Amino acid sequence: MTDHEDGPSRRKVLECMTWAGTGVLWTITGGVPHSLGLVGEAAAQEAKGLTFLQISDSHMGFDKPANPNVKSTLEEAIGRIKTMPAKPSFMIHTGDITHLSKVSEFDDAEKIISDARLDVHYVPGEHDIIDPENKLYKERYGRGTKGDGWYSFDANGVHFMGLVNVANLKGGGMGSLGAEQLSWIEDDLKGRSASQPIVVFAHIPLWALYPQWGWGTEDSERALGTLKRFGSVTVLNGHIHQVMQKVEGNVTFHTARSTAFPQPAPGSAPSPGPMKVPDDKLRTVLGTASVTFKQGEQRLAIIDTPLQG
Amino acid sequence: MNYSGMLARSAMAMLVGFFVAVAPARAADVEVKIDNFVYNPQQVTVKAGATVIWTNHDDIPHTVTSSTGVFRSKALDTDDKFSFTFTTPGTYKYFCALHPHMTGSIVVEAGP
């Protein structure tokens, strides 16, 4: 847990977040997101206000050597969420629920994730919209959403925006929001107080994390420009199956781990494909991490706490 | 069946045999491998009539999607194949709809 700073900056500061297994544990008190400390610590029991979790990249149906049993690692992640002393208000899933957009894969994800008994707010990954008519994701999770599945909601004074940057991608490009969604983002934020904390979540990172591997969103600049006037903006992504963070002005970006398999660090392998680690090491790369940062001071610290080891 | 009928049939058979035998020689199948998020070879030049066969060797699905909508594979899981026969000369750019930084092109030249 970090020391808190007094003063106006505190209201802007997303100070600390904690990874619960493969989920990120957040709490927001009085409109200000801050940490609960490590899951299982006494601090978590004292949490008040809004708490939510992020899980990502479950890849139901993946059966290759990097993790032949993605169902069991998702079950473990959900199992850990269930034992948290402070029950989160809801979860967000930042996409790649399935590996090949098959009905059975969506069913498996639903069955396992629903065991957490939490509301889940989804956004699709590119693996979730590859059935021939791109119907399955929208049928299950698209109710009340716009376009390819984007939407927003408010919880405890925080404004959440679930974005889709995996649809209608162009050759040679990266993730893309598209003109229609960009206009919607502007409309959705119009008239909101700059002091309202904003949490944006989407599958592919919204910043140019590693364009050589397509890890970025080519038209995110306009969206981020719209978000600039807000004092606290947190952007939560998945897709790259590892923790990465960046702070830019009042905007903090971070990517979550996968519950299925790790991917290599940018440029450290010939391709971003699934990374095989020794079996006894798998849970150490899908494991718990806590991330702490003080946005006001532009400093951040990442503390990985593996599920195992 | 009379003699001339048999002759016609065997001539037909010879003709069919002839086409089957020469078709691959005129426009051989060309293989493109998908390895490590790369189409290999990335650019291929073929004669009109040639069939290009893509095979995904990655542990992650990819697609072969024409930039102009001429062809579009489904998501190819590991070892899945997609083939397309190019009949009209031109340059056909394509990419992976899941990982659009993956690009390739097929240059089709007029046949002999």
Interface residues (C-beta under 8 A of the other chain):
Chain A: F62 K64 P65 A66 H99 L100 S101 E126 H127 I130 P132 L169 K170 G171 G172 G173 M174 P211 Q212 W213 G214 P270 S271 P272 G273 P274
Chain B: N36 F37 V38 D58 D59 I60 P61 T63 T65 S67 K74 A75 D77 T78 K93 Y94 F95 A97 L98 H99 P100 H101 M102 T103
